[in-house]
Amino acid sequence: MPRSSSSSPTIRAIRKSVPPQAERLITQEKVAAIIGAYFSNVTATASQVAERYGVPFLNPESSSATLTQRGFKWFFRTTPHDDLFVHNFFDFLKAVETKKGIKPKRIALMNENTLWGTETTKLEDKLGKGARLRHRREGHLSGKEHPA
């Protein structure tokens, strides 16, 4: 799958095709469970279909925290979520200061325009303010920066 933003024609086309494909797997292929997907946006869409049919959806890749905050009965994730990764990053900055005496003063935030990118950057922004780091939100990457 190409690396791109959620606003690119490629990702929009993929997201449109997800519900019918997930439904086909469940209703026609009679799968016992669905495993996937890589992009949090695709996972969010496909797992809604699985939830509606009461089919387990196992996700080993997507890390958006909101995926497990929806209260779905049939959604399972085997990887940590982004909130943990972001908190670990700020814990690392504290450890660098404590152990090496280096206090970061500024950070720059940049994200891709997807569920994963925007959620992660919101938390980075919040924790950056709490850590009293001067930071600048650089904006979103579009599909132009990520050629297919």
C-alpha positions in Angstrom: 0.0 0.0 0.0 1.4 3.4 -0.8 2.5 5.8 1.9 0.2 8.7 1.7 -2.1 11.0 3.6 -5.8 10.3 4.3 -6.8 13.0 1.9 -5.0 11.5 -1.1 -7.2 9.8 -3.8 -5.5 6.5 -3.1 -6.4 6.4 0.6 -9.9 7.7 -0.1 -10.4 4.9 -2.6 -9.0 2.3 -0.2 -11.3 3.5 2.6 -14.3 3.3 0.3 -13.5 -0.3 -0.6 -13.0 -1.5 3.0 -16.6 -1.9 4.2 -17.8 -3.9 1.2 -14.6 -6.1 1.3 -15.0 -6.7 5.0 -18.7 -7.5 4.5 -17.9 -9.9 1.7 -15.3 -11.7 3.8 -17.9 -12.2 6.5 -21.1 -12.9 4.6 -19.8 -14.7 1.5 -16.4 -16.2 2.5 -17.7 -17.0 6.0 -14.5 -16.1 7.7 -14.3 -16.8 11.5 -12.2 -13.6 12.1 -10.5 -10.8 10.4 -6.8 -9.9 11.0 -5.5 -6.5 9.9 -4.9 -3.7 8.9 -1.8 -1.5 8.9 -3.4 1.9 8.7 -5.5 3.0 11.7 -8.1 4.6 9.3 -8.6 1.3 7.5 -8.7 -0.6 10.7 -11.3 1.7 12.1 -13.6 1.2 9.1 -13.1 -2.5 8.7 -13.5 -3.2 12.4 -16.9 -1.4 12.5 -18.2 -3.9 9.9 -16.8 -6.8 11.9 -18.3 -5.5 15.1 -21.7 -5.1 13.4 -21.6 -8.8 12.5 -20.1 -10.0 15.8 -16.9 -11.3 14.1 -13.6 -11.0 15.9 -11.2 -8.4 14.5 -7.6 -8.9 15.5 -5.3 -6.0 14.9 -1.5 -6.5 15.2 -0.4 -3.2 13.7 -2.6 -0.1 14.0 -1.7 2.0 17.0 -4.3 4.7 17.2 -5.5 4.8 20.8 -9.1 5.5 19.8 -9.4 2.1 18.2 -9.6 0.4 21.7 -11.5 3.3 23.2 -14.7 2.7 21.2 -15.9 0.0 23.5 -16.2 -2.7 20.8 -16.8 -6.2 22.0 -15.1 -7.9 19.0 -12.0 -5.7 18.5 -8.6 -7.0 19.8 -5.2 -5.3 19.5 -1.9 -7.0 20.2 0.4 -3.9 20.0 0.7 -0.9 22.3 -1.1 2.3 21.3 0.2 5.7 20.4 -0.4 7.2 23.8 2.2 4.9 25.3 4.7 5.6 22.6 4.3 9.4 23.0 4.5 9.2 26.8 7.7 7.1 26.5 9.2 9.8 24.2 8.7 12.4 26.9 9.9 10.1 29.6 13.1 9.7 27.4 13.5 13.4 27.3 13.3 13.6 31.1 15.8 10.8 31.4 18.3 12.6 29.1 18.0 15.6 31.3 18.5 13.6 34.6 21.3 11.4 33.4 23.2 13.6 31.0 22.3 17.1 32.2 20.9 18.0 28.8 17.6 19.8 28.9 15.8 20.1 25.6 14.3 23.5 25.1 12.4 23.2 21.9 10.7 20.5 19.8 9.0 20.7 16.4 5.9 18.6 15.7 5.0 17.4 12.2 2.5 14.7 11.2 0.8 13.1 8.4 -2.9 13.9 7.9 -4.3 10.5 9.1 -6.0 9.3 12.2 -2.6 8.1 13.5 -0.8 11.4 12.7 -3.3 13.8 14.0 -4.0 11.9 17.3 -0.3 11.4 18.0 0.5 15.1 17.4 -2.3 16.3 19.6 -0.9 14.3 22.6 2.7 15.5 21.8 1.4 19.1 21.7 -0.3 18.6 25.1 2.7 16.9 26.8 5.1 19.4 25.2 3.2 22.2 26.9 3.2 20.3 30.2 6.9 19.8 30.0 7.3 23.5 29.3 9.1 22.9 26.0 8.9 25.6 23.4 7.4 23.8 20.5 6.0 24.6 17.1 3.5 22.6 15.3 4.8 22.4 11.7 1.6 21.1 10.1 0.4 18.1 8.1 2.2 16.3 5.3 0.1 15.7 2.2 0.4 13.0 -0.4 2.7 15.3 -2.3 5.5 14.7 0.3 4.9 10.9 0.2 5.0 9.8 -3.4 3.2 6.5 -4.0 
